[in-house]
Amino acid sequence: MVTQLQPTPPRATHWRLRTRTLELGRRPLWMGIVNVTPDSFSDGGQFRHVDDAVAQALHLVDQGADILDIGGESTRPGAVPVPLQEELDRVLTVVAEVARRTDVPLSIDTTKAAVAQAALGAGAEIINDVSGLEADPDMPRVARTTGAGLCAMHCQGTPQTMQHNPTYQDVVAEIFAYLRQRRDALQAQGIHPQRICLDPGIGFGKTAAHNFQLMSHCYQFHQLGCPLLVGPSRKGFLGTLLDHQQADRSFATVGAALALAAQGVQIVRVHEVQPVREACAAFAASGGVAGA
């Protein structure tokens, strides 16, 4: 049974980044994914070269991306950790070049404090850490001293172990409690509360049933007082729903994004921005409630 929390809490309306503040309105901000990796689950290898990654980032901007999330280490189930220098080599030139060519704020998707520090120096505004800023003990210091916006995500286990029989008694309540604890711990380390964004970690140490339960109760996480970032894009739980793991999950991603928009989720992380942006606009104009 899912613990019933307050049904209609107020939503965070601002997210402070390193050099600017994002206003969070009724529609979600679309975070476009740029994987500079050979092995990411959906697009591994497509954008591992600098020119290809930069072109993809600018393509997402043309599609209407509000944020770009650049990562050099895959976090798919079973992914092998990448050495520090290799991750730096993959992402730094891309971050610097994209920052030079667009004003769209950049996020660095990493669990390594040294990568975050270097990427922020190259022009990134946000640290997106799938470990909840727990994998590297120096990450909270980097977030505090740079003034970066940050996203702390929940993951049960590590990418190597997270899909080995993930278990919860009450997945919504347990992840709510974890994110509350991380919020409070980060604030206790001197990070301004308006810089903290939280992510329930769809697909990270959850079964398909867990993911759908979280997706349908995302509105409850507004009680934490932080912006919410959710990333359902093309993930395996959508293949389970479709009963076809090799299916194109793009249309299912659009449906998931609309459900998140209707619950007021402020940032939705996707591989392709235009389909979800246009669907959300049509949904709202046709009587749907995006961000109510």
SULHU-V341178 format. One line per field, one symbol per residue. ss: DSSP state (H for helix, E for strand, C for the rest). A space follows every 50 residues. Layout:
ss: ???
This chain:
ss: CCCCCCCCCCCCCEEECCCCEEECCCCCEEEEEEECCCCCCCCCCCCCCH HHHHHHHHHHHHHCCCEEEEECCCCCCCCCCCCHHHHHHHHHHHHHHHHH HCCCEEEEECCCHHHHHHHHHCCCCEEEECCCCCCCCCHHHHHHHHCCEE EEECCCCCCCCCCCCCCCCCHHHHHHHHHHHHHHHHHHCCCCHHHEEEEC CCCCCCCHHHHHHHHHCHHHHHHHCCEEEECCCCCHHHHHHHCCCCCCCH HHHHHHHHHHHHCCCCEEEECCHHHHHHHHHHHHHCCCCCCC
